[in-house]
Amino acid sequence: ATFKRRRTTELKHGRVAMYATMGYIVPEYFKFPGYCSMTSGIKFADIGTGLSALLKVPAVGWIQWVFFCGYMELFAAYQDPDLMPGKLSSRFVVGLTTIKSNNLSGWVFGPFGVPNAPSIADPELRKKKLNAEIANGRLAMMAIIGMFFQDGLTGSAWGDWALYDASPLRAFENELGVQAPVGFWDPAGMTKDGDALAFRRRRETELKHGRVAMLACMGYIVPEYFKFPGYLAPKAGLAFEDVPNGLAAISKVPEAGWCQWFAFVGALETNIFAADASRDPGDYANAGRLGLPFADGIDDPEKRKRGLNAELANGRLAMMATIGMFFQDGLTGSAWGDWALYSDSPLRAFENELGVQAPVGFWDPAGFTKDGDVDTFKRRREVELKHGRVSMFATMGYIVPEYFKFPGYLSPSAELQFTDVPNGLSAISKVPALGWAQWFVFCGLVDFGLYRADPSRDPGDYENAGILGVPNASGPMQDAEGRKRKLNSELANGRLAMVAIMGMMFQDGTFGNTGPDMWGGLQPFAFETELGV
């Protein structure tokens, strides 16, 4: 009943939206001649298109609309609960009683809403048409809402968004730095308040950080190929060639050097490159092209804009680059060092372990191994292997009984034959209490006796188990590469089996399906064959 009500509502909204969409488009090209309201002197030509038309409707017009819609909804185009959703009919009501009459009620609507027109006889064609109506109605609902928004903000259903001058983004979308392909990009919404002073301060900060980052990137690269001759600090006996590249250089700077840096940067900030509220962000009176003090600027405004946009883009790239250099330098000892040198990484302990396979390599999105605890990793690997092996048996246990079952009795005392045990989860109900006790004892003997974990051996490698886990069989394999490939295959197959058995159990528990029905015999849901799917 709820689905039917929602489908009826969807159809009704879709039909109204299709009319509304046409009502936006048609008046752009055609309007009726004459008067819409003779008493008010309103002509059809005087009524605007879209939301502005609402202002022209007189009070009596709204009353007419309410009565018309109510009449259609309750009487002329009534949704009979006994008919399929969207199949409307007429009814004649006196008081609270519906009068059955061939002349006054019972009219149904055929194709295109024509009263008492014959329906489409071909069921497949009819279904296709009804599905098309639902799809078009859904599209129309999206379209009319879009038209409402664009009309309300720009004054026309397909108006120019440039007319939406109330948007706080209008203040900044023509600023420097608004470049293809993203245009004005502010995913954090920092400019949504339209505060021009805050935007200016952020732009000055961005320019300053970008310029410093570009110098920093050059400071990482140039010393790899060139260093000044002579001494950086003669009193300290520190030559330029003694200063390493990257972050390691910080340890070589004497205290007086830090003071010089502080004074130099302060002098630039407060004097030569002092911010001026009357000039653009980053535009200093004493700095010209390339930031050279007292140099000439670029006179051509288009060329100047292009150069400033390039500076912003390069500065943004340099900020990303220098942070990457800092991290790589700090972790590997060089701005472009080999990550293999990052020996302190907790992942180093496990990236050559079994199970590290293409295409993801060492995959630990939850960060379980980030502490580098070898004992914990080993315990988890043992658990993973055990679960994988059990899951492979369980998956086989779902499939094999569909094609073969042992003859004879599973429990002679209970007169329970193997053929009496159903497949899947329903088999659990057939296991007698003594059977559960036997299972518990058997698993305990296997876990604590035959296949007992040994800390001196690899996870999952048991002294009494050989190839394929056969007790006291030959093994281990002498071929080291072949053995590694087989163990990796076991891990991968076990992981797949864990996913498979969980899927089987869920499908079995939800639908009661096992065997071939599990992979092709699902019954359709209550509504998945309905119109609109």
matplotlib code that plots the C-alpha trace (Angstrom):
import matplotlib.pyplot as plt

x = [0.0, 2.9, 4.6, 1.4, 0.8, 4.3, 4.1, 0.8, 2.4, 5.4, 3.2, 1.1, 4.1, 5.8, 2.7, 2.3, 6.1, 5.8, 2.9, 4.9, 8.0, 5.9, 4.4, 7.8, 8.7, 5.6, 4.9, 8.3, 7.0, 3.2, 0.6, -3.2, -4.7, -7.1, -7.7, -6.8, -8.9, -11.3, -12.4, -8.7, -7.8, -5.0, -4.1, -2.2, 0.5, 0.9, 1.8, 5.5, 7.0, 8.0, 7.8, 7.1, 3.7, 2.6, 2.5, -0.1, -2.6, -5.6, -7.0, -10.0, -7.7, -6.0, -9.5, -10.3, -7.0, -7.8, -11.3, -10.1, -7.3, -9.6, -12.3, -9.7, -8.2, -11.4, -13.8, -12.8, -9.4, -9.7, -7.2, -9.3, -7.5, -8.7, -7.0, -3.2, -1.3, -1.8, -4.9, -7.4, -11.2, -14.1, -16.6, -19.9, -20.2, -23.3, -22.5, -20.1, -21.6, -20.2, -23.0, -22.4, -23.6, -22.3, -23.2, -22.0, -19.0, -16.7, -15.0, -11.4, -8.6, -6.8, -3.6, -2.7, -5.5, -8.3, -11.6, -12.9, -10.3, -9.2, -6.0, -3.0, -3.8, -0.3, 1.0, 4.7, 4.0, 1.8, 4.6, 7.2, 4.9, 4.2, 7.9, 8.6, 6.0, 7.6, 11.1, 10.0, 8.2, 11.3, 13.3, 10.6, 10.7, 14.4, 14.0, 11.3, 13.1, 16.2, 14.1, 12.6, 16.1, 17.5, 14.4, 14.4, 18.1, 18.6, 15.1, 14.6, 14.4, 17.4, 18.8, 22.5, 24.0, 26.0, 22.7, 22.8, 24.7, 23.5, 26.0, 28.8, 31.1, 30.6, 33.0, 35.9, 35.3, 37.1, 40.1, 43.6, 44.1, 40.7, 42.0, 41.0, 40.1, 38.5, 37.6, 36.8, 37.7, 36.7, 35.7, 36.0, 33.7, 36.0, 34.7, 31.0, 30.5, 31.7, 34.2, 36.5, 39.0, 39.4, 39.8, 42.5, 44.4, 44.3, 45.4, 48.4, 49.3, 49.0, 51.3, 53.8, 53.9, 54.0, 57.0, 58.9, 58.1, 59.5, 62.7, 62.8, 62.4, 65.3, 67.3, 66.8, 67.9, 70.7, 73.1, 73.1, 75.0, 76.6, 77.8, 79.6, 83.3, 84.8, 83.4, 79.8, 81.0, 84.7, 84.8, 83.3, 85.5, 82.3, 82.7, 79.8, 80.9, 80.6, 76.9, 74.8, 71.7, 68.1, 67.0, 70.4, 71.7, 69.7, 72.0, 75.0, 73.5, 75.2, 73.1, 74.3, 73.1, 69.5, 69.6, 70.7, 67.9, 65.3, 66.5, 66.7, 63.2, 61.8, 63.4, 61.9, 58.5, 58.2, 60.1, 60.8, 57.9, 55.4, 51.7, 49.8, 46.0, 45.6, 47.4, 46.6, 47.6, 51.3, 51.9, 54.5, 55.5, 59.3, 59.2, 59.0, 59.3, 60.3, 60.2, 63.4, 63.5, 62.8, 62.6, 60.0, 56.7, 54.8, 52.8, 50.6, 47.6, 46.8, 50.4, 50.7, 47.5, 48.9, 52.2, 50.5, 48.3, 51.3, 53.0, 50.0, 49.9, 53.6, 53.5, 50.8, 52.8, 55.9, 54.1, 53.1, 56.6, 58.5, 56.3, 56.9, 60.6, 60.5, 58.8, 61.0, 64.2, 63.1, 62.3, 65.0, 67.8, 67.4, 64.8, 64.6, 65.9, 65.1, 62.1, 64.0, 66.3, 63.3, 64.3, 62.4, 59.0, 57.0, 55.9, 59.5, 59.1, 56.3, 56.5, 58.5, 56.2, 54.0, 50.7, 52.2, 51.1, 50.2, 48.4, 48.1, 51.4, 51.5, 47.9, 47.0, 44.4, 43.3, 46.9, 47.0, 50.8, 51.9, 53.3, 55.7, 54.9, 56.3, 54.6, 51.2, 51.7, 52.6, 49.6, 47.3, 48.9, 48.3, 44.6, 44.3, 45.7, 43.4, 40.3, 41.2, 41.7, 38.4, 36.6, 38.0, 36.6, 33.3, 33.0, 33.6, 31.0, 28.4, 29.1, 29.9, 26.7, 24.7, 26.2, 27.3, 26.4, 27.8, 25.6, 24.3, 23.7, 25.3, 23.8, 22.5, 21.1, 19.1, 18.3, 19.7, 21.0, 23.4, 20.7, 18.3, 20.7, 19.9, 22.6, 23.7, 22.6, 19.5, 21.9, 22.7, 19.2, 19.9, 23.1, 22.3, 23.8, 26.4, 27.5, 28.3, 30.3, 32.2, 33.0, 34.2, 36.6, 37.8, 38.6, 40.4, 42.5, 43.5, 44.2, 46.1, 47.6, 48.1, 48.4, 49.9, 51.5, 55.3, 56.9, 60.1, 58.3, 56.5, 52.8, 50.7, 53.7, 53.1, 55.7, 53.2, 51.7, 53.2, 52.1, 48.3, 48.2, 48.3, 49.5, 53.1, 53.3, 56.4, 57.4, 58.2, 58.9, 62.6, 62.1, 62.1, 60.5, 57.9, 57.1, 56.7, 54.4, 52.2, 52.0, 51.0, 48.4, 47.0, 46.7, 45.0, 42.6, 41.9, 41.0, 38.7, 37.1, 36.4, 34.6, 32.8, 31.5, 30.2, 28.3, 26.9, 25.8, 24.1, 22.3, 21.4, 20.1, 18.2, 16.7, 17.1, 19.0, 21.8, 23.5, 22.7, 19.9, 22.5, 24.1, 21.1, 17.8, 16.9, 13.3, 12.5, 11.8, 8.3, 8.7, 11.7, 9.4, 7.2, 7.0, 9.8, 12.4]
y = [0.0, 2.4, 1.6, 2.2, 5.5, 6.7, 5.6, 7.5, 10.6, 10.2, 10.0, 12.9, 15.1, 14.1, 14.9, 18.3, 19.0, 18.2, 20.7, 23.2, 22.8, 23.3, 26.4, 27.9, 27.3, 27.9, 31.5, 32.5, 31.9, 32.1, 33.8, 33.8, 37.0, 39.1, 39.3, 36.9, 38.9, 41.4, 42.9, 43.6, 44.6, 42.0, 40.8, 37.5, 39.6, 41.5, 38.4, 37.6, 34.2, 32.1, 33.1, 36.8, 35.6, 34.9, 38.6, 39.1, 36.6, 38.3, 37.0, 35.5, 33.7, 31.9, 30.8, 29.5, 27.5, 26.0, 24.9, 23.6, 21.5, 20.2, 19.3, 17.4, 15.7, 14.6, 14.1, 14.4, 12.8, 10.6, 7.9, 4.8, 2.5, -0.5, 0.7, 0.7, 3.9, 6.7, 5.2, 8.0, 7.9, 10.2, 9.8, 11.5, 12.1, 13.3, 14.1, 11.3, 8.7, 7.9, 7.5, 4.8, 6.0, 5.3, 8.9, 10.8, 8.7, 5.9, 7.6, 6.5, 8.3, 6.7, 7.7, 11.4, 11.7, 11.6, 10.6, 7.1, 6.6, 3.0, 1.9, 0.6, -3.1, -4.4, -5.0, -4.6, -1.3, -0.2, -1.0, 0.9, 3.9, 4.0, 3.6, 6.5, 8.6, 7.9, 8.6, 11.9, 12.9, 12.4, 14.4, 17.1, 17.3, 18.0, 20.5, 22.5, 22.8, 24.0, 26.5, 27.8, 28.3, 29.9, 32.1, 33.2, 34.1, 35.6, 36.7, 34.1, 30.3, 30.3, 33.6, 34.5, 33.7, 36.9, 38.6, 37.0, 39.9, 39.0, 36.1, 36.7, 35.0, 37.8, 39.9, 37.6, 35.6, 38.1, 38.3, 37.2, 33.4, 32.5, 30.2, 27.2, 24.4, 25.0, 28.7, 30.3, 27.4, 27.7, 24.3, 25.3, 28.3, 30.9, 33.6, 32.9, 35.8, 38.2, 39.9, 41.8, 42.7, 39.1, 38.0, 40.6, 39.5, 35.9, 36.8, 38.7, 35.7, 33.3, 35.5, 35.8, 32.1, 31.3, 33.6, 32.2, 28.6, 29.3, 30.6, 27.6, 25.2, 26.9, 26.7, 22.9, 22.5, 25.0, 23.9, 20.4, 21.9, 25.1, 26.6, 29.9, 29.7, 31.0, 31.3, 31.6, 32.5, 33.3, 33.6, 30.2, 28.8, 27.7, 27.5, 27.3, 23.9, 22.6, 23.3, 20.3, 20.6, 20.6, 20.4, 19.3, 22.9, 24.2, 22.6, 24.5, 28.0, 29.9, 32.0, 35.2, 33.9, 33.4, 37.0, 38.3, 36.4, 37.8, 41.4, 40.9, 39.5, 42.2, 45.0, 43.6, 43.1, 46.6, 48.8, 47.6, 45.2, 47.0, 46.3, 49.3, 49.3, 51.5, 48.9, 45.3, 42.5, 41.7, 44.9, 47.0, 50.5, 49.7, 46.5, 46.0, 43.1, 39.8, 41.6, 43.5, 46.6, 49.9, 48.1, 49.0, 47.2, 45.8, 48.5, 46.3, 45.4, 42.1, 41.0, 42.1, 40.1, 37.0, 37.3, 37.8, 34.8, 32.7, 33.9, 32.7, 29.3, 28.8, 29.8, 27.3, 24.6, 25.6, 25.4, 21.8, 21.0, 22.4, 20.6, 17.4, 18.1, 18.7, 15.4, 13.4, 15.1, 14.6, 10.9, 9.8, 12.4, 14.0, 16.1, 13.4, 10.5, 6.9, 5.9, 2.7, 4.8, 5.5, 2.6, 3.9, 3.2, 0.7, -0.8, -1.8, -4.7, -6.3, -5.2, -8.3, -10.7, -13.3, -12.0, -8.8, -9.2, -7.2, -5.0, -3.3, -4.5, -4.1, -3.1, -1.9, 0.9, 0.6, 1.1, -2.1, -2.5, 1.1, 0.4, -2.1, -4.8, -8.0, -10.3, -8.7, -9.0, -12.7, -13.4, -11.7, -13.6, -16.9, -15.9, -14.9, -18.2, -20.2, -18.3, -18.6, -22.4, -22.9, -20.7, -22.8, -25.9, -24.2, -23.0, -26.5, -27.7, -25.5, -26.8, -30.5, -31.7, -30.4, -33.1, -35.8, -37.1, -40.1, -43.2, -44.5, -42.9, -39.8, -40.7, -44.2, -43.7, -40.7, -42.5, -39.5, -40.3, -38.1, -37.7, -36.2, -33.3, -30.2, -28.0, -24.7, -23.0, -25.2, -28.2, -26.7, -27.6, -31.3, -31.6, -33.4, -32.2, -35.0, -33.9, -30.4, -31.9, -34.1, -31.0, -29.1, -31.9, -32.5, -28.8, -28.6, -31.6, -30.2, -26.7, -27.7, -31.0, -31.9, -28.3, -26.5, -23.1, -23.0, -19.5, -20.7, -21.5, -19.3, -18.5, -21.4, -23.8, -26.8, -29.4, -32.3, -31.0, -31.3, -30.3, -29.5, -29.8, -33.6, -34.8, -36.1, -35.9, -34.9, -31.3, -28.5, -27.9, -27.7, -25.2, -21.8, -19.8, -22.5, -22.7, -18.9, -18.9, -21.7, -20.0, -16.7, -18.6, -20.1, -16.6, -15.2, -18.1, -18.0, -14.3, -14.9, -17.8, -15.6, -13.2, -16.0, -17.9, -14.7, -13.9, -17.5, -17.3, -13.9, -15.1, -18.4, -16.7, -14.0, -16.0, -19.6, -20.4, -22.9, -24.6, -23.5, -21.3, -19.3, -18.0, -17.6, -18.5, -15.5, -14.6, -10.9, -8.5, -7.2, -4.1, -4.7, -5.7, -2.6, 0.2, 2.7, 0.1]
z = [0.0, 0.9, -2.4, -4.4, -2.7, -3.4, -7.0, -7.4, -5.9, -8.2, -11.3, -10.2, -9.5, -12.8, -14.8, -13.1, -13.6, -17.4, -17.7, -15.6, -17.8, -20.9, -19.2, -18.9, -22.5, -24.6, -23.4, -24.7, -28.2, -28.0, -25.8, -26.2, -27.6, -25.6, -21.8, -19.0, -16.6, -18.1, -14.8, -13.8, -17.4, -17.5, -21.0, -21.6, -23.2, -19.9, -18.0, -17.6, -18.0, -15.0, -11.4, -12.2, -13.5, -9.9, -9.2, -11.9, -10.7, -9.0, -5.7, -7.5, -9.8, -6.9, -5.7, -9.1, -9.2, -5.7, -6.8, -10.1, -8.6, -5.9, -8.4, -10.5, -7.5, -5.8, -8.7, -12.3, -12.2, -9.0, -8.2, -7.4, -4.9, -7.0, -10.1, -10.8, -9.8, -12.3, -13.8, -13.1, -13.3, -12.5, -9.7, -8.7, -5.0, -3.1, 0.5, 1.5, -0.9, -4.3, -6.8, -9.4, -12.8, -16.3, -17.3, -14.3, -13.0, -14.0, -16.8, -17.3, -19.1, -22.0, -23.9, -23.4, -20.8, -23.3, -21.4, -22.2, -24.9, -25.4, -23.7, -25.6, -26.3, -26.8, -23.2, -24.1, -25.9, -23.0, -20.5, -22.6, -22.8, -19.1, -18.3, -20.6, -18.8, -15.4, -16.8, -18.4, -15.3, -13.2, -15.7, -15.6, -11.8, -12.0, -14.8, -13.2, -9.9, -11.8, -13.7, -10.4, -8.9, -12.0, -12.5, -8.9, -8.9, -12.3, -13.3, -16.1, -16.3, -18.6, -17.5, -17.4, -14.0, -14.3, -13.4, -10.0, -8.5, -5.0, -4.9, -2.4, -4.9, -7.4, -5.4, -6.2, -9.3, -11.5, -9.2, -10.1, -9.6, -11.0, -13.8, -15.8, -15.3, -11.9, -12.2, -8.8, -6.5, -2.8, -1.6, 2.1, 1.6, 3.1, 0.8, 1.2, 3.6, 0.8, 3.1, 0.7, 3.5, 4.6, 0.9, 0.4, 3.5, 2.4, -1.1, 0.3, 2.5, -0.5, -2.6, 0.1, 0.9, -2.8, -3.4, -0.3, -1.5, -5.0, -3.4, -1.1, -4.1, -5.8, -2.5, -2.5, -6.2, -6.8, -4.0, -5.6, -8.6, -7.3, -4.0, -3.4, -2.9, 0.4, 3.9, 5.0, 8.6, 8.7, 12.5, 12.9, 10.1, 8.2, 4.4, 2.0, 0.8, 4.5, 4.5, 3.5, 1.3, 2.6, 6.2, 7.4, 6.7, 9.6, 12.1, 10.5, 10.9, 13.8, 16.3, 14.7, 11.3, 12.7, 14.0, 10.6, 8.9, 11.4, 10.8, 7.0, 6.7, 9.0, 7.0, 3.7, 5.3, 6.9, 4.4, 0.9, 0.5, 2.8, 2.0, 0.7, 1.1, -2.0, -4.2, -5.3, -3.0, -3.5, -5.5, -3.7, -4.5, -4.3, -6.2, -10.0, -12.4, -10.7, -7.4, -8.0, -5.7, -7.6, -11.0, -13.6, -13.8, -16.7, -18.5, -20.8, -18.5, -20.3, -20.2, -16.5, -15.6, -17.4, -15.6, -12.1, -12.8, -13.7, -10.5, -8.4, -10.2, -9.8, -6.2, -5.4, -7.1, -5.2, -1.9, -2.6, -3.9, -1.0, 1.6, -0.3, -0.3, 3.5, 4.2, 1.9, 3.1, 6.8, 6.3, 3.8, 4.3, 0.8, -0.9, -3.6, -1.6, -2.0, 0.2, 0.9, 3.1, 5.4, 7.6, 10.6, 8.8, 10.8, 7.5, 6.7, 9.1, 7.1, 3.5, 2.5, 4.3, 2.6, 1.4, 0.0, -3.6, -6.6, -7.4, -3.9, -2.4, 1.4, 2.1, 5.6, 5.3, 8.9, 10.1, 12.3, 11.7, 12.1, 15.6, 14.0, 16.6, 15.1, 17.7, 17.0, 13.2, 13.6, 15.7, 13.2, 10.3, 12.2, 12.7, 9.0, 7.8, 10.2, 9.2, 5.5, 5.7, 7.6, 5.1, 2.2, 3.8, 4.5, 0.9, -0.3, 2.3, 0.7, -2.8, -2.5, -0.8, -3.7, -5.9, -3.4, 0.1, 1.9, 2.0, 5.3, 8.7, 10.2, 13.6, 13.9, 17.4, 16.2, 12.9, 11.0, 7.5, 5.5, 2.9, 5.6, 6.3, 4.2, 2.7, 4.1, 7.4, 7.8, 8.4, 11.8, 13.1, 12.3, 14.4, 17.7, 20.9, 21.0, 17.5, 18.7, 21.6, 19.1, 16.9, 20.0, 21.0, 17.5, 16.9, 20.2, 19.4, 16.0, 17.4, 20.5, 19.5, 15.9, 14.4, 17.4, 16.7, 17.3, 17.9, 16.3, 13.0, 10.5, 11.1, 9.8, 9.5, 11.8, 12.7, 12.1, 8.9, 5.4, 1.9, 1.8, 5.6, 5.5, 8.9, 9.0, 5.2, 3.3, 3.5, 3.6, -0.1, -0.9, -3.7, -1.9, -4.7, -5.3, -1.6, -1.4, -4.4, -2.9, 0.4, -1.2, -3.2, 0.0, 1.6, -1.5, -1.8, 1.9, 1.7, -1.2, 0.6, 3.7, 1.5, -0.4, 2.7, 4.3, 1.1, 1.0, 4.6, 4.1, 0.9, 2.5, 5.7, 3.8, 0.8, 1.9, -1.3, -1.6, -4.5, -8.1, -6.8, -4.9, -8.1, -10.4, -8.8, -6.8, -6.8, -7.7, -4.9, -4.3, -6.5, -8.8, -11.7, -11.3, -13.8, -13.5, -12.8]

ax = plt.figure().add_subplot(projection="3d")
ax.plot(x, y, z, "-o")
ax.set_aspect("equal")
plt.show()
